[in-house]
Amino acid sequence: MSFLEVLDPGLRHWREHKELQKVLVHRTDQAGSGPPPLDLDSGVIIVHRPQPPREADEQS
């Protein structure tokens, strides 16, 4: 713990988080493709809703 962390406890949290990221392993090869990542910096998000199932009367 540094002197600055005593004055600002958020620095301790930030330092611990950065140290944790160094040891965490994200294995992306074991998952499906999933939805594409969201680009929050662009300010636009496109959400695709699944179509509701059609009933038998509407198909005829």
C-alpha positions in Angstrom: 0.0 0.0 0.0 1.4 3.3 -1.0 1.0 6.7 0.6 -1.4 7.8 -2.1 -3.6 4.8 -1.6 -4.1 6.0 2.0 -5.4 9.4 0.7 -7.4 7.8 -2.2 -8.8 4.3 -1.5 -9.9 4.1 -5.1 -6.2 3.8 -6.2 -5.9 0.6 -4.1 -8.9 -0.9 -5.8 -7.5 0.1 -9.3 -4.1 -1.4 -8.5 -5.6 -4.6 -7.2 -7.8 -4.8 -10.3 -4.8 -4.3 -12.6 -2.9 -7.0 -10.8 -5.8 -9.4 -11.1 -6.1 -8.9 -14.8 -2.6 -10.0 -15.2 -3.4 -13.5 -13.8 -6.9 -14.0 -15.1 -7.1 -16.2 -18.3 -10.0 -15.6 -20.7 -10.4 -18.8 -22.8 -12.4 -17.7 -25.8 -11.8 -21.0 -27.7 -14.2 -22.9 -25.5 -17.3 -20.8 -26.1 -19.7 -20.2 -29.0 -19.5 -17.2 -31.2 -22.3 -15.3 -29.3 -23.4 -11.8 -30.2 -20.9 -9.4 -31.7 -19.2 -7.0 -29.2 -20.9 -3.7 -28.5 -19.1 -0.5 -29.6 -20.1 1.9 -26.8 -17.7 4.6 -28.0 -19.6 5.0 -31.3 -22.8 6.0 -29.4 -25.0 3.7 -31.4 -26.1 0.1 -30.5 -28.2 -2.0 -32.8 -30.3 -4.6 -31.1 -31.9 -7.4 -33.1 -35.0 -8.9 -31.6 -36.0 -12.5 -32.5 -39.2 -12.8 -34.5 -42.1 -14.1 -32.5 -43.3 -17.6 -33.6 -46.0 -17.5 -36.3 -49.3 -19.2 -35.6 -50.8 -21.8 -37.9 -53.6 -19.4 -39.0 -51.2 -16.8 -40.3 -49.2 -19.3 -42.4 -52.2 -20.3 -44.6 
